[in-house]
Amino acid sequence: MTQIVVRLDQEAQRALDSLTQATGINRSEATRQAILLAERHRVRAQIRADAAAVAADPKDAAESATVLEEMAARRAW
């Protein structure tokens, strides 16, 4: 496991203290969870941005409409 040193300002220190007291987890675990949560948030934001770009692309919208029409024509019921 990698060990790192983190310097916290007063606001971050108060938040960390509050989090560890409220949840009972230690500072290392709180830091690990925060890093993982931040990365998940970043990935989800990128996915949303990518989806918005695709949704705004007229070529992609036309292709999707074509595929839907083809699927509807082949529907068994």
C-alpha positions as CSV (number, residue, x, y, z in Angstrom):
1,M,0.0,0.0,0.0
2,T,1.3,3.4,-0.9
3,Q,1.8,6.0,1.8
4,I,1.3,9.7,1.2
5,V,1.4,12.9,3.1
6,V,-1.5,15.3,2.8
7,R,-1.4,18.9,3.9
8,L,-4.9,20.2,4.9
9,D,-6.1,23.7,5.3
10,Q,-8.3,24.5,8.3
11,E,-11.6,23.9,6.3
12,A,-10.4,20.5,5.1
13,Q,-9.1,19.6,8.6
14,R,-12.5,20.5,10.2
15,A,-14.3,18.5,7.5
16,L,-12.1,15.5,8.1
17,D,-12.5,15.7,11.8
18,S,-16.2,16.0,11.5
19,L,-16.4,13.0,9.1
20,T,-14.2,10.8,11.2
21,Q,-16.2,11.6,14.4
22,A,-19.6,11.2,12.7
23,T,-18.8,7.9,11.0
24,G,-16.2,6.3,13.3
25,I,-13.8,5.7,10.4
26,N,-10.1,6.7,10.7
27,R,-8.5,9.5,8.8
28,S,-6.8,7.1,6.3
29,E,-10.0,5.4,5.4
30,A,-11.8,8.7,5.1
31,T,-9.1,9.9,2.8
32,R,-9.2,6.7,0.7
33,Q,-13.0,7.0,0.4
34,A,-12.8,10.6,-0.6
35,I,-10.3,9.9,-3.4
36,L,-12.4,7.1,-4.7
37,L,-15.6,9.2,-4.6
38,A,-13.8,12.1,-6.4
39,E,-12.7,9.7,-9.1
40,R,-16.2,8.2,-9.5
41,H,-17.6,11.8,-9.7
42,R,-15.0,12.7,-12.4
43,V,-15.8,9.6,-14.5
44,R,-19.5,10.2,-14.3
45,A,-19.1,13.8,-15.2
46,Q,-17.1,12.7,-18.3
47,I,-19.7,10.2,-19.2
48,R,-22.5,12.8,-18.9
49,A,-20.4,15.2,-21.1
50,D,-19.8,12.5,-23.7
51,A,-23.5,11.6,-23.7
52,A,-24.5,15.3,-24.2
53,A,-22.1,15.6,-27.1
54,V,-23.5,12.5,-28.8
55,A,-27.1,13.7,-28.2
56,A,-26.2,17.1,-29.8
57,D,-24.7,15.5,-32.8
58,P,-27.2,15.6,-35.7
59,K,-25.5,12.8,-37.6
60,D,-25.7,10.5,-34.6
61,A,-29.4,11.4,-34.1
62,A,-30.1,10.6,-37.7
63,E,-28.4,7.3,-37.5
64,S,-30.2,6.4,-34.3
65,A,-33.5,7.3,-36.0
66,T,-32.6,5.0,-38.9
67,V,-31.7,2.1,-36.6
68,L,-35.0,2.5,-34.7
69,E,-37.0,2.5,-37.9
70,E,-35.2,-0.6,-39.1
71,M,-35.8,-2.4,-35.8
72,A,-39.5,-1.4,-35.9
73,A,-39.8,-2.9,-39.3
74,R,-38.4,-6.2,-38.1
75,R,-40.5,-6.3,-34.9
76,A,-42.3,-9.7,-34.5
77,W,-45.4,-8.2,-33.0
